Amino acid sequence: MVRAGVKNLITDVPGVKVGHAHDLAARSGVTVVLPDEAATAVVDIRGGAPGTRETDALQPATLGVKADAIVLSGGSAFGLDAASGVVAWLSANGRGFEIRPNVPRVPIVPAAILFDLANGGTFSPDKNPYAELGRKAVASAGAEFQLGNQGAGFGAVAGAYKGGIGSASAVIDDGTTVGAIVAVNSVGSPLIHGTDVFWAFPLEQGNEFGGKRLKEPLKQLDLDLPKDGKGILSVGANTTIGVVATDTELSSLELKRVAIMATDGFARALRPVHTPFDGDTIFALSTAKRAIGENRVLEVTRIGSVAADCVARAIARGVYAAESLGPFKSYRDSF
């Protein structure tokens, strides 16, 4: 059996904290996933317009450095500066890769960004706020955090609806914990066409995103692009980014398979996904608090499957929790 964790957040995974910061005028923000200790991490990129930093360092064939934090940010390419603020804060606090004594530690902080520059906020490139937002977000990291218009999801838009930050967790019957956090800013719609029902509804735990169900079976599903998709169809103007985490000790190759499987959660919650206009990116990390079972392949399969469901639930929760902002109506204000 699989059940939601106590908080139903990625921070149900032991050793993971999350912090948010946002700029109200810019209608944008930053989210930092902070493991208690540097953690094995990988990345899987499926969208056609990604924006990332330090992802090459996560490839299994590289030196094998661990991630000290992972940054999700708005702001398109400007938002990559958020990682610089996190790097500075972590190094000043004694975190990072130790080269030798008396040399500053070098934190490894992979990052991914989404595009929210056209949401009506005020942003000046020569007064880039993202490094400071990164510092504030990592400094505020804790076990509890809010969903919706928070952090990297503050100015996000999901299809025709206000997007946001979502998170979900799951505990497998053997005690293994898996969690996800996602900033939802997709071209695709999170809802079944012509209904108020989330695509992810079969996976819902309790009423975590409203408990809506189909009133009658769908007689004919429109297979064309959804009418409630995002009207801004241009490269880089969208993107859903996130992190999945587990407490099971996995190698980077095993974690890579988990990331690949977890990305399927996008397809369980959004239609269409991985378009040329999205930069869909998912990171996966292991806090290595639990030893893996004897049947490693089976355990990786279970964790990857549960992670995909957590991603789908997190996407729906992020849209459900979001509040209307400017011209972008929230799900709850739309129905």
C-alpha positions in Angstrom: 0.0 0.0 0.0 1.0 3.6 -0.6 -0.3 6.5 1.4 0.3 10.3 1.5 2.9 11.4 4.0 2.0 13.3 7.2 2.5 16.8 5.6 1.9 15.6 2.0 4.9 17.6 1.0 8.3 16.7 -0.4 9.7 17.5 3.1 8.1 14.3 4.3 11.3 12.8 2.8 13.7 12.8 5.8 16.6 15.3 5.2 14.8 17.6 2.8 13.8 21.3 3.4 12.2 23.8 1.1 12.3 27.6 1.0 10.4 30.2 -1.0 10.9 33.9 -1.9 9.1 36.2 -4.3 9.1 39.7 -5.7 5.5 41.1 -5.7 6.3 43.8 -8.3 8.0 41.4 -10.7 5.3 38.7 -10.1 8.0 36.1 -9.9 10.0 34.1 -7.4 12.4 31.4 -6.4 12.1 28.0 -4.7 15.0 26.2 -3.2 15.1 22.5 -2.3 17.8 22.1 0.4 19.0 18.6 1.6 20.5 18.6 5.1 23.6 17.2 3.5 24.9 17.1 -0.1 22.8 14.6 -2.0 23.2 12.4 -5.0 21.1 14.1 -7.7 20.4 13.7 -11.4 18.3 15.5 -14.0 15.9 14.5 -16.8 15.0 17.1 -19.5 12.1 16.5 -21.8 10.9 19.9 -22.9 11.9 21.6 -26.1 12.9 25.0 -24.5 14.8 24.3 -21.3 16.8 26.8 -19.2 19.2 25.2 -16.8 22.5 25.5 -14.8 25.0 22.9 -13.6 23.0 20.0 -15.1 26.1 18.6 -16.8 27.7 18.0 -13.4 24.8 15.6 -12.6 25.5 13.2 -15.4 26.4 9.7 -14.1 29.7 9.7 -16.1 31.1 12.8 -14.4 33.1 13.3 -11.3 30.2 12.4 -9.1 29.8 15.6 -7.0 26.6 15.8 -5.0 24.1 18.6 -5.1 24.1 21.0 -2.1 20.7 22.5 -3.2 18.4 22.6 -6.2 16.9 25.9 -7.4 13.6 26.4 -9.3 13.1 29.9 -10.5 10.9 32.2 -12.5 12.5 34.9 -14.7 13.6 32.9 -17.7 17.4 33.2 -18.2 17.6 36.1 -15.7 16.3 33.7 -13.0 19.4 31.5 -13.3 21.1 34.2 -11.1 19.1 32.8 -8.2 21.5 29.9 -8.0 24.4 32.4 -7.6 22.7 33.8 -4.5 22.2 30.3 -3.1 25.8 29.3 -3.9 27.1 32.4 -2.0 24.8 31.7 1.0 25.8 28.1 1.2 29.5 28.7 0.9 29.3 31.4 3.6 27.6 28.8 5.8 30.3 26.1 5.3 28.5 24.1 2.7 30.0 22.9 -0.6 32.6 20.8 -2.3 35.9 21.0 -0.3 38.8 21.3 -2.6 41.5 21.8 0.1 41.9 23.7 3.3 41.8 27.6 3.2 40.0 27.5 -0.2 36.3 28.5 -0.2 34.0 25.6 -0.5 32.2 25.4 -3.8 28.5 24.5 -3.5 27.0 22.5 -6.4 23.6 24.1 -7.1 21.8 22.9 -10.2 18.9 25.1 -11.3 16.1 25.3 -13.8 13.9 28.2 -14.8 10.5 28.9 -16.2 9.3 31.9 -18.2 7.0 34.3 -16.4 8.2 37.7 -17.8 5.0 38.3 -19.7 2.5 38.0 -16.8 2.2 41.7 -16.1 4.9 42.1 -13.5 7.5 44.9 -13.5 11.0 43.7 -14.2 14.2 45.6 -15.0 17.1 43.5 -16.4 19.7 45.9 -14.9 18.1 45.4 -11.4 18.0 41.7 -11.4 16.4 40.5 -8.1 17.0 36.8 -8.5 20.3 36.4 -6.6 18.8 38.1 -3.6 15.6 36.0 -3.9 17.8 32.9 -4.0 19.5 34.0 -0.7 16.2 34.7 0.9 14.7 31.4 -0.2 17.6 29.2 1.0 17.8 31.0 4.3 14.1 30.4 4.9 14.2 26.7 4.1 12.2 24.5 6.5 9.9 21.5 6.7 6.7 23.5 6.2 5.9 25.6 3.2 2.9 26.9 1.3 1.5 25.9 -2.1 0.1 28.0 -5.0 1.3 31.5 -5.5 4.7 30.9 -3.8 8.3 30.8 -4.9 9.0 29.8 -8.4 5.3 29.4 -9.0 4.3 32.9 -7.9 3.7 34.2 -11.4 3.2 30.8 -13.2 0.3 30.1 -15.5 -0.9 26.6 -16.3 -2.8 26.5 -19.6 -5.7 28.9 -19.2 -5.5 28.9 -15.4 -3.2 30.4 -12.8 -0.4 28.0 -12.0 1.7 27.7 -9.0 3.9 25.6 -6.7 2.5 22.1 -5.9 3.9 19.3 -3.7 2.9 15.8 -2.7 4.4 12.8 -0.9 3.9 9.1 -0.6 5.0 6.5 1.9 5.3 2.9 0.7 4.3 0.1 3.1 8.0 -0.7 3.8 8.6 2.9 5.0 10.2 4.2 1.9 9.3 7.9 1.4 9.0 9.7 -2.0 8.0 13.3 -2.6 7.7 15.8 -5.3 7.6 19.6 -5.7 6.7 21.2 -9.0 6.3 24.8 -10.4 3.5 24.5 -13.0 3.7 26.9 -15.9 2.6 24.7 -18.7 1.3 25.2 -22.3 -0.9 22.2 -21.7 -4.1 22.2 -19.6 -4.4 20.4 -16.3 -8.1 19.7 -16.8 -10.0 17.2 -18.9 -11.5 19.2 -21.8 -15.0 20.6 -21.0 -14.9 19.7 -17.3 -13.6 21.0 -14.0 -11.9 17.7 -13.4 -8.1 17.4 -13.2 -6.4 14.9 -15.5 -4.7 13.6 -12.3 -8.0 12.8 -10.5 -7.6 9.0 -10.4 -4.4 9.5 -8.3 -5.9 12.0 -5.8 -5.4 11.2 -2.1 -8.4 12.4 -0.1 -9.5 15.7 -1.5 -6.1 17.2 -1.9 -7.1 19.0 -5.1 -10.8 19.4 -4.7 -12.2 15.9 -5.1 -13.9 16.6 -8.4 -14.9 13.5 -10.5 -16.5 13.0 -13.9 -20.3 13.1 -13.5 -20.6 10.7 -16.5 -18.2 8.8 -18.7 -16.7 10.7 -21.5 -18.5 9.8 -24.7 -15.9 11.3 -27.0 -12.7 13.0 -26.0 -11.5 15.8 -28.3 -8.0 14.7 -29.4 -7.0 18.1 -30.7 -5.0 20.6 -28.7 -7.1 21.7 -25.7 -9.2 24.8 -25.9 -8.1 25.8 -22.4 -4.3 25.6 -23.2 -2.1 28.6 -22.9 -2.6 31.2 -25.6 1.0 32.3 -25.5 2.6 29.7 -27.8 6.2 30.9 -28.1 9.5 29.2 -27.4 10.5 29.6 -23.7 7.2 31.2 -22.6 6.2 28.3 -20.4 7.8 25.3 -18.7 7.0 23.0 -15.8 10.0 22.3 -13.5 10.3 20.2 -10.4 12.2 17.9 -8.0 11.5 14.4 -6.8 13.2 13.0 -3.7 13.5 9.7 -1.9 15.2 8.7 1.3 16.4 5.4 -0.2 20.1 5.2 -1.0 20.4 4.9 -4.8 23.3 5.2 -7.2 23.2 8.0 -9.8 22.3 5.5 -12.5 19.4 4.1 -10.5 18.3 7.7 -9.6 18.4 8.5 -13.3 15.9 5.8 -14.0 13.7 7.2 -11.2 13.9 10.7 -12.8 12.9 9.3 -16.2 10.0 7.5 -14.7 9.0 10.5 -12.6 8.7 12.6 -15.7 5.8 10.5 -16.8 3.9 12.3 -14.1 3.7 15.3 -16.3 1.8 13.3 -18.9 -0.6 12.1 -16.2 -1.5 15.7 -15.2 -1.1 17.9 -18.3 -2.1 17.7 -22.0 0.0 18.3 -24.1 3.4 17.9 -22.4 7.0 18.2 -23.4 6.1 20.6 -26.3 8.6 22.7 -28.3 7.3 25.6 -26.2 8.0 24.0 -22.7 11.3 23.4 -21.0 10.0 20.6 -18.9 12.8 19.5 -16.4 12.8 17.2 -13.4 15.6 16.7 -10.9 15.8 13.6 -8.7 17.7 13.4 -5.4 18.4 10.8 -2.7 19.0 11.7 0.9 20.2 8.1 1.4 18.6 7.7 4.9 17.4 4.2 4.1 19.3 1.2 2.7 17.8 -0.3 -0.4 16.3 -3.8 -0.4 18.0 -6.8 -1.8 16.1 -6.7 -5.1 17.4 -3.3 -6.3 15.7 -3.4 -9.7 12.3 -3.9 -8.1 12.9 -1.1 -5.5 14.0 1.3 -8.2 10.8 0.4 -10.2 8.6 1.0 -7.2 10.2 4.3 -6.3 10.0 5.5 -9.9 6.4 4.6 -10.3 5.4 6.3 -7.0 7.5 9.3 -7.9 5.5 9.7 -11.2 2.2 9.7 -9.3 3.6 12.2 -6.8 4.6 14.5 -9.7 1.1 14.3 -11.2 -0.6 15.0 -7.8 1.8 17.9 -7.1 0.9 19.5 -10.5 -2.8 19.3 -9.7 -2.2 20.6 -6.1 -0.2 23.5 -7.4 -3.0 24.6 -9.8 -5.7 24.0 -7.2 -3.9 26.0 -4.5 -3.1 28.9 -6.8 -4.9 32.3 -6.4 -6.0 34.6 -9.2 -3.3 37.2 -10.1 -3.9 40.1 -12.5 -5.7 38.8 -15.6 -5.0 35.1 -14.8 -7.9 33.4 -13.0 -7.4 30.6 -10.7 -9.0 27.2 -11.0 -11.2 27.9 -7.9 -12.3 31.2 -9.3 -13.1 29.7 -12.7 -15.7 27.1 -11.6 
